Amino acid sequence: MLRLEGLEAAYGVSQVLFGITLGVDFGQMVTLLGRNGMGKTTTVRAVMGIVPVRAGRVSFDGRGC
């Protein structure tokens, strides 16, 4: 249902996501875990379109976002 493939994002010249690949199928529940500064919030913001994606692809239900 939700697919991230090679997702990369940055704030200005500071790259913070490096090639995230993740899949969440219908009916699944997932969480992002990690210490401070690991990119959890940036990943969610990139999926939502708040942070521009530099490389990779976000798709939902087979449609690119």
C-alpha positions as CSV (number, residue, x, y, z in Angstrom):
1,M,0.0,0.0,0.0
2,L,2.7,2.5,1.0
3,R,6.1,2.1,-0.6
4,L,9.3,4.2,-0.1
5,E,12.1,3.3,-2.5
6,G,15.6,4.8,-2.2
7,L,14.2,7.9,-0.5
8,E,16.6,10.7,0.1
9,A,15.9,14.1,1.5
10,A,17.8,17.1,2.9
11,Y,17.5,20.4,4.7
12,G,19.4,22.8,2.4
13,V,22.8,21.3,1.8
14,S,22.6,18.9,4.8
15,Q,21.4,15.5,3.6
16,V,19.5,13.7,6.3
17,L,17.9,10.6,4.6
18,F,20.0,8.2,2.6
19,G,18.2,5.6,0.5
20,I,15.3,4.7,2.8
21,T,13.4,1.7,1.4
22,L,10.2,0.6,3.3
23,G,6.9,-1.1,2.5
24,V,3.7,-1.1,4.5
25,D,0.9,-3.4,3.3
26,F,-2.8,-3.1,3.8
27,G,-3.8,-4.0,7.4
28,Q,-0.2,-3.6,8.8
29,M,0.7,-1.3,11.5
30,V,4.3,-0.1,11.8
31,T,6.4,2.4,13.8
32,L,9.7,4.2,13.3
33,L,12.1,3.8,16.2
34,G,15.5,5.4,16.8
35,R,17.3,7.9,18.9
36,N,17.3,11.6,18.4
37,G,18.5,12.8,15.0
38,M,18.0,9.5,13.2
39,G,15.5,10.9,10.6
40,K,12.1,9.6,11.9
41,T,10.3,13.0,11.6
42,T,12.0,13.8,8.3
43,T,10.9,10.5,6.9
44,V,7.3,11.2,7.8
45,R,7.5,14.8,6.5
46,A,9.0,13.5,3.2
47,V,6.1,11.0,2.8
48,M,3.6,13.8,3.5
49,G,5.3,16.1,1.0
50,I,6.4,18.7,3.6
51,V,10.1,18.0,3.0
52,P,11.1,17.8,-0.7
53,V,12.4,14.4,-1.8
54,R,15.8,14.6,-3.5
55,A,15.8,11.1,-4.9
56,G,13.7,8.0,-4.7
57,R,10.0,7.4,-4.9
58,V,7.0,7.5,-2.6
59,S,3.9,5.6,-3.8
60,F,0.6,4.9,-2.2
61,D,-1.7,2.3,-3.5
62,G,0.5,1.9,-6.6
63,R,0.3,5.7,-7.5
64,G,3.4,7.9,-7.3
65,C,3.1,10.8,-5.0
